[in-house]
């Protein structure tokens, strides 16, 4: 959502969470990975914002790949639970 909205506040709103919650999650990811996943962008007339770092964009790509690979197995687990 940060890549789409260009700000942590906009991403938080799109996900139905407060700015503080979004910022705390960003801070936790940046700390947990030991390098920035999300970076601040300098202002200007329109003000600043946030963006994914190159590393952060790579994290998203890899996460989506794992998510897609796991989806068929998770679907099967759900179907098995319905039996």
C-alpha distances in whole Angstrom, upper triangle without the diagonal:
4,5,5,6,8,8,8,10,8,5,8,10,7,8,11,12,14,13,15,14,11,13,15,13,12,16,17,15,16,19,19,19,21,19,16,13,11,14,15,16,19,20,22,23,19,18,16,13,11,10,10,13,15,16,12,11,15,14,11,13,16,14,13,17,18,17,18,22,22,21,25,26,24,25,29,29,28,30,33,32,33,37
4,5,5,5,6,6,9,7,5,8,11,10,10,13,13,14,12,14,14,10,11,14,12,10,14,15,13,14,18,18,17,19,17,14,11,8,10,11,12,15,16,19,20,17,15,13,9,7,6,7,11,13,14,10,10,14,13,11,14,17,15,15,19,20,19,21,24,24,24,28,29,27,28,32,32,31,34,36,35,36,40
4,6,6,8,9,12,10,8,12,14,12,13,16,17,18,16,18,17,14,15,17,15,13,16,18,15,16,19,20,18,20,18,14,11,9,11,12,12,16,17,19,20,17,16,14,11,8,6,6,10,11,13,10,8,12,13,10,12,15,15,14,18,20,19,20,23,24,24,27,29,27,28,32,32,32,34,37,36,37,41
4,6,8,10,12,9,8,11,12,10,12,15,16,17,16,19,18,15,16,19,17,15,19,20,18,19,23,23,22,24,21,18,15,13,14,15,14,17,18,20,20,17,17,15,12,11,9,10,13,15,17,13,12,15,16,13,14,18,17,16,19,21,19,20,24,25,24,27,29,28,28,32,32,31,34,36,36,37,40
4,5,8,9,6,6,9,10,9,11,14,14,15,13,16,16,13,14,18,16,15,18,20,18,19,22,23,23,24,22,18,16,13,14,13,13,16,15,17,17,14,14,12,9,9,9,11,14,17,18,15,14,18,18,15,17,21,19,19,22,24,22,23,27,27,27,30,32,30,31,34,34,33,36,38,38,38,42
4,7,9,7,8,11,12,12,14,16,16,16,13,16,17,13,14,17,16,14,16,19,17,17,21,22,21,22,19,16,14,11,11,10,9,12,12,14,15,12,11,9,6,6,6,9,12,14,16,14,13,17,17,15,18,21,20,20,23,25,24,25,28,29,28,32,34,32,33,36,37,36,38,41,40,41,45
4,5,5,6,8,10,11,12,14,13,13,10,13,13,10,10,14,14,11,14,17,16,16,19,21,20,21,19,15,13,10,10,9,9,12,12,14,15,12,10,8,5,5,7,10,13,16,17,14,15,18,18,16,19,22,21,21,24,25,24,26,29,29,29,33,34,32,33,37,37,36,38,41,40,41,44
4,5,5,6,9,10,10,12,10,10,7,9,10,6,7,10,10,8,11,14,13,13,16,18,18,19,17,14,12,9,10,9,11,14,14,17,18,15,13,11,7,6,8,10,13,17,17,14,15,18,17,16,19,21,19,20,23,24,23,25,28,28,28,32,32,30,32,35,34,33,37,39,38,39,42
4,5,5,6,9,10,10,9,8,5,9,10,7,8,12,12,11,14,16,16,17,19,21,22,23,21,18,16,13,13,12,13,15,15,17,18,15,13,11,9,9,12,14,17,20,21,17,18,22,21,19,22,24,22,23,26,27,25,27,31,30,30,33,34,32,33,37,36,34,38,40,38,39,43
4,5,5,6,9,10,10,10,8,12,12,10,11,15,14,13,16,18,18,19,22,23,23,25,23,19,17,14,15,14,14,16,16,18,18,14,13,12,9,10,11,14,17,20,21,17,18,21,20,18,21,23,21,21,25,26,24,26,29,29,28,32,33,31,31,35,35,33,36,39,37,38,42
4,5,5,6,9,9,10,9,12,11,8,10,13,12,11,14,16,15,16,19,20,20,22,20,17,14,12,14,14,15,18,18,20,21,17,16,14,11,10,11,12,15,18,18,15,15,18,17,15,18,20,18,18,21,22,20,22,26,25,25,28,29,27,28,32,31,30,33,35,34,35,39
4,5,5,6,5,6,6,9,8,5,8,11,10,11,14,15,15,17,19,20,21,22,21,18,16,14,15,15,17,19,19,22,23,19,18,16,13,12,13,14,18,21,21,17,18,21,19,17,20,22,19,19,23,23,21,24,27,26,25,29,30,27,28,32,31,30,33,35,33,34,38
4,5,5,6,7,7,11,10,9,12,14,14,14,17,19,19,20,23,23,24,26,25,22,19,17,18,18,19,21,20,23,22,19,18,17,14,14,16,17,21,23,24,20,20,23,22,19,22,24,22,22,25,26,23,25,29,28,27,30,31,29,29,33,32,30,33,36,34,35,38
4,6,8,10,11,14,13,11,14,16,15,15,18,20,19,21,23,24,24,26,25,22,19,17,19,19,20,22,22,24,24,20,19,18,15,15,15,16,20,22,23,19,19,22,20,17,20,22,20,19,23,23,21,22,26,25,24,27,29,26,26,30,30,28,31,33,32,32,36
4,6,9,10,13,11,9,13,14,12,14,17,17,17,19,22,21,22,25,24,21,18,17,19,19,21,24,24,26,27,23,22,20,17,16,16,17,20,22,22,18,18,21,19,16,19,21,18,17,21,21,19,21,24,23,22,25,26,23,24,28,27,25,28,31,29,30,33
4,7,10,12,10,10,13,15,14,15,18,19,19,21,23,23,25,27,26,23,21,19,21,21,23,25,25,27,27,24,23,21,18,18,19,20,23,26,25,21,22,25,22,20,23,24,21,21,25,25,22,24,27,26,24,28,29,25,26,30,29,27,29,32,30,30,34
4,7,8,6,7,10,11,11,13,15,16,16,19,20,21,22,24,24,21,19,17,19,19,21,24,24,26,27,23,22,20,17,16,18,19,22,25,24,20,21,24,22,20,23,24,21,21,25,25,22,25,28,26,25,29,30,26,28,31,30,28,31,33,31,32,36
4,5,5,6,9,10,11,12,14,15,17,18,20,21,23,24,24,21,19,17,19,18,20,22,22,25,25,22,20,18,16,16,18,19,22,25,25,21,23,25,23,22,25,26,24,24,28,28,25,28,31,30,29,33,33,30,31,35,33,32,35,37,35,36,39
4,6,5,6,9,10,10,12,14,15,16,18,20,21,22,21,18,17,14,16,14,16,18,18,21,22,19,16,15,12,12,15,17,19,23,23,19,21,24,22,21,24,26,23,24,28,28,26,29,31,30,30,34,34,31,33,36,35,34,37,39,37,38,42
4,5,5,6,9,10,10,12,14,15,16,18,20,21,20,18,17,15,16,15,18,20,20,23,24,21,19,17,15,14,17,18,20,24,23,20,22,25,22,21,25,26,24,25,29,28,27,30,32,31,31,35,35,32,34,37,35,34,38,39,37,39,42
4,5,5,6,9,10,11,12,14,15,16,18,20,20,18,16,15,17,17,19,22,22,26,27,24,21,19,16,15,17,17,20,23,22,19,21,23,20,19,23,24,21,22,26,25,23,26,29,27,27,31,31,28,30,33,31,30,34,35,33,35,38
4,6,5,6,9,10,11,12,14,15,17,18,18,15,13,11,13,14,16,19,20,23,24,21,19,16,13,12,13,14,16,20,19,15,17,20,17,16,20,21,18,20,23,23,21,24,27,26,26,30,30,27,29,32,31,30,33,35,34,35,39
4,5,5,6,9,10,10,12,14,15,16,16,13,12,10,11,11,14,17,18,21,23,20,17,15,12,10,13,13,15,19,18,15,17,20,18,17,21,22,20,22,25,25,24,27,29,28,29,32,32,30,32,35,34,33,37,38,37,38,42
4,5,5,6,9,10,10,12,14,15,15,14,13,12,14,14,18,20,21,25,26,24,21,18,16,14,15,15,17,20,19,16,19,21,18,18,22,22,20,22,25,24,23,27,29,27,28,32,31,29,31,34,32,32,36,37,35,37,40
4,5,5,6,9,10,10,12,14,14,12,11,10,13,15,18,21,22,26,27,25,22,19,16,13,14,14,15,18,16,13,16,18,15,15,18,19,16,18,21,20,19,23,25,24,24,28,28,25,28,31,29,29,32,34,32,34,37
4,5,5,6,9,10,11,12,11,9,8,7,9,11,14,17,19,23,25,22,19,16,13,10,11,10,12,15,14,11,13,15,13,13,17,17,16,18,21,20,20,23,25,24,25,29,29,27,29,32,31,31,34,36,35,37,40
4,5,5,6,8,10,11,10,9,9,9,10,12,15,18,20,24,26,24,21,17,15,12,13,13,13,17,15,13,16,18,15,16,20,20,18,21,24,23,23,26,28,27,28,32,32,30,32,35,33,33,37,38,37,39,42
4,6,5,6,8,10,11,10,10,11,13,15,19,21,24,27,29,27,24,21,18,15,16,14,15,18,15,13,16,17,14,15,19,18,17,19,22,21,21,24,26,24,26,30,29,27,30,32,31,31,34,35,34,36,39
4,5,5,6,8,9,8,7,8,11,14,17,21,23,27,29,27,24,20,17,14,14,12,12,14,12,9,13,14,11,12,15,15,13,16,19,18,18,21,23,22,24,27,27,25,28,30,29,29,33,34,33,35,38
4,6,6,6,6,5,5,7,9,12,15,18,21,25,27,25,22,19,16,13,13,11,10,13,10,9,13,14,11,13,17,16,16,19,21,20,21,24,25,25,27,30,30,29,31,34,33,33,36,37,37,39,42
4,6,5,7,8,9,11,12,15,18,21,24,27,30,28,25,22,19,16,16,15,14,16,13,12,16,17,14,16,19,19,18,21,23,22,23,26,27,26,28,32,31,30,33,35,33,34,37,38,37,40,43
4,5,8,9,10,12,15,17,21,24,27,30,33,31,28,24,22,18,18,15,15,16,13,12,16,15,12,15,18,16,15,19,20,19,20,23,24,23,25,29,28,26,30,32,30,31,34,35,34,37,39
4,5,7,8,11,13,17,20,23,26,29,32,30,27,24,21,17,16,13,12,13,10,10,13,12,10,13,15,14,14,17,18,17,19,22,23,22,25,28,27,26,30,32,30,31,35,35,35,38,40
4,7,9,12,13,16,19,22,25,29,32,30,27,23,21,18,17,15,13,14,11,12,15,15,13,16,18,17,17,21,22,21,23,26,26,26,28,32,31,30,33,35,34,35,39,39,39,41,44
4,6,9,10,13,16,19,22,25,28,27,24,20,18,15,14,12,9,11,8,9,13,13,12,15,17,16,17,20,21,21,23,25,26,27,29,32,32,31,34,36,35,36,39,40,40,42,45
4,5,6,10,13,16,19,22,25,23,21,17,15,11,10,8,7,9,7,7,11,12,11,13,16,16,16,19,21,21,22,25,26,26,28,32,32,31,33,36,35,36,39,40,40,42,45
4,7,10,13,16,19,22,25,23,21,17,14,10,9,6,5,8,6,4,8,9,8,9,12,13,13,15,17,18,19,21,23,23,25,28,28,27,30,33,32,32,35,37,36,38,41
4,7,10,13,16,19,22,19,17,13,10,7,6,4,5,9,9,6,9,12,11,11,14,16,15,17,20,20,21,23,25,25,26,30,31,29,31,34,34,34,37,39,38,40,43
4,6,10,13,16,19,17,15,11,9,6,5,6,6,10,10,9,11,14,14,14,17,19,19,20,23,24,24,27,29,29,30,34,34,33,35,38,38,38,41,42,42,44,47
4,7,9,13,16,14,11,7,6,4,6,9,9,13,14,13,14,17,17,18,20,22,22,23,26,27,27,29,32,32,33,37,37,36,38,41,40,40,43,45,44,46,49
4,6,10,13,11,9,5,5,5,7,10,10,13,15,14,15,19,19,19,21,24,24,25,27,29,29,31,33,34,34,38,39,38,39,43,42,42,45,47,46,48,51
4,7,10,10,7,5,7,9,11,14,14,17,19,18,19,22,23,23,25,27,28,29,31,33,33,34,37,38,38,42,43,41,43,46,46,46,49,51,50,51,55
4,7,7,4,4,7,10,12,16,17,20,22,21,21,25,25,25,27,30,30,30,33,35,34,36,39,40,40,43,45,43,44,48,48,47,50,52,51,52,56
4,6,5,7,10,13,15,19,20,22,25,24,24,27,28,28,30,33,33,33,36,38,37,39,41,42,42,46,47,46,47,50,50,50,52,55,54,55,58
4,6,9,12,15,17,21,22,25,28,26,26,30,31,30,32,35,34,35,37,39,39,40,43,44,44,47,49,47,48,51,51,50,53,56,55,56,59
4,7,9,13,15,19,20,23,26,24,24,27,28,27,29,32,32,31,35,36,35,37,40,41,40,44,45,44,44,48,48,47,50,52,51,52,56
4,7,11,13,17,19,22,24,22,22,26,26,25,28,31,30,30,34,35,34,36,39,40,39,43,44,42,44,47,47,46,49,51,50,51,55
4,7,10,14,15,18,20,18,19,23,23,22,25,27,27,28,31,32,31,33,36,37,37,40,42,40,41,45,44,43,46,49,48,49,52
4,7,11,13,16,18,15,16,20,20,19,22,24,23,24,27,28,28,30,32,33,33,37,38,36,37,41,41,40,43,45,44,45,49
4,7,9,13,14,12,13,16,16,15,18,21,20,21,24,25,25,27,29,30,30,34,35,33,35,38,38,37,40,42,41,43,46
4,6,9,11,9,9,13,13,13,15,18,17,18,21,22,22,24,27,27,28,31,33,31,33,36,36,36,38,41,40,42,45
4,6,8,5,6,9,10,9,12,14,14,15,18,19,19,21,23,24,25,29,30,29,30,33,33,33,36,38,38,39,43
4,5,5,6,9,10,11,12,14,15,17,19,20,21,23,24,26,27,30,31,30,32,35,35,35,38,40,40,42,45
4,5,5,6,9,10,11,12,14,16,17,19,20,21,23,25,26,29,30,30,32,34,35,35,38,40,40,42,44
4,5,5,6,9,10,11,12,14,15,17,18,20,21,23,24,27,28,28,30,32,32,33,36,37,38,40,42
4,5,5,6,9,10,10,12,14,15,16,18,20,21,22,26,26,26,28,31,30,31,34,35,35,37,40
4,5,5,6,9,10,11,13,15,15,17,19,20,21,24,26,25,27,30,30,30,33,35,35,37,39
4,5,5,6,8,10,11,12,14,15,17,18,20,23,24,24,26,28,29,30,32,34,34,36,39
4,6,5,6,9,10,11,12,14,15,16,18,21,22,21,24,26,26,27,30,31,31,33,36
4,5,5,6,9,10,10,12,14,15,16,20,21,20,22,25,25,25,28,30,30,32,34
4,6,5,6,9,10,11,12,14,15,18,20,20,21,24,25,25,28,29,30,32,34
4,5,5,6,9,10,11,12,14,17,18,18,20,22,23,24,26,28,28,31,33
4,5,5,6,9,10,11,12,16,16,16,18,20,20,21,24,25,26,28,30
4,5,5,6,9,10,10,14,15,15,16,19,20,20,22,24,25,26,29
4,5,5,6,9,10,13,14,14,16,18,19,20,22,24,25,27,29
4,5,5,6,9,11,12,12,14,16,17,18,20,21,22,25,27
4,6,5,6,10,10,10,12,14,15,16,18,20,20,22,24
4,5,5,8,10,10,11,14,15,16,17,19,21,22,24
4,6,7,8,10,11,13,14,16,17,18,20,22,24
4,6,6,6,9,10,11,12,14,15,17,19,21
4,5,5,6,9,10,11,12,14,15,17,19
4,6,5,6,9,10,11,12,14,16,17
4,5,5,6,9,10,10,12,15,16
4,5,5,6,9,10,11,13,15
4,5,5,6,9,10,11,13
4,5,5,6,9,10,11
4,5,5,6,9,10
4,5,5,7,9
4,5,5,7
4,5,5
4,5
4
